[in-house]
Amino acid sequence: MRDEARAGRFPDGFLWGTASAAHQVEGDNRDSDWWEFERQPGRIANGDTSEIANDHYHRYREDFALLRELNQNAHRLSIEWSRIEPTQGEFDARQIRHYRDVLGEMREQGIEPMVTLHHFSSPIWFARKGGWATRDSPHAFLPFVHRVVDQLGDLVGLWCTVNEPSIYGVNGWIGGEFPPGRRGDIAGLYRVTSNMYKAHELAYGAIKRRWPDAAVGLSHHKLLFLPASDKRRDRWAASTAQMALDRWPVAPGRLGRIVEATSDYIGIAHYWGQMCAFDPGRPRDQFIRRFNVPGKPVTEMGMSADPTWMRLVLNELRNLGKPVYITESGLASHDDEWRRRYITETLSNVLLAIGDGVDVRGYFHWTNTDNFEWARGYTVRFGLIEVDRKTLERRIKPSGHLYGRIAAANSLPG
Ligand code: BGC
């Protein structure tokens, strides 16, 4: 595998995919907490809503056919909890059938699904009871998990229990960009992330008991923090910020157990990085000042990006002894030429990491179609495929064609 990578080839059986989330593409998710949140004035850029989104709920066949055209053999999607269980304890058999059709269609088209069970959106009934901040939340999530695992599990070999607990918690309880829109609530953040890890552990058990051969993990968001200088205090600032995002509030021992006992693979989402400096004038930010890395381009999400960081991020996982899936990587920009360069350079860093000995099994580009980017609505573009906001017509961008050629060749051009 390492020799192949050094010769510029990805391992045999490598998964080439894109990643998406139900609420960002399906449309009409009216029982979700996001649906209500989007209707509060000032929450979403431009006043955009997910009302129709990409109408993927009805156009999934067309969307998967486009992925086939791009030689994709995998796709990461989420099952919308609020569709399956719109009222607590009441499950909608019609929606289960819908997702059976979706997953069946993917299989027919030769696309292996990676199924996420929670990707940032929750049913309104759950949010009204306090959502992920309540002690009971992992158990309230479980009946949905059991239902999906029982009734859809025969179509799924790869599971991602929860998406990015740390980002979900920070955006909803510290920055106020996600429902419930709270700010500066550190205790809330602690409870939310902690409960989501608990939910992961429970879901892991539920899936493995029913489908022991399935591979189960979660997606961790890796924002890379670099020290602003070689000074000890700046190195302290970067490592403290990194630890807060990567580990806190899960005690190192517990995180170790999660990785050891309830992760068949490590899922990593990496997009950007920032620098950290020690700043005595910022007691409210734990004395850490964060800023974009000078000289590195800044994406439409306001953060600096550099494809070489992917190799650093992956190498941190090398000694965990688990397979790795890049559950998300992508670029927020209207400049598709930049996206093409970014994809090639990122993938060449993935190859370097494989050459270093990291067992990377697949790459899921975020995302296939330009979509509803949460608080930013439709103002930023991550997709390989453009969607006309009036007609919803899809058009593959040059970056999509490039990614399709790489997937077909299982290697980089040149
Ligand atoms: C999330 C996606 C989001 C992407 C870009 C990831 O952290 O999982 O839902 O669209 O970042 O912001």
Residues whose N, C-alpha, C, O or C-beta is under 5 A from the ligand:
A	BS01	BGC	A21
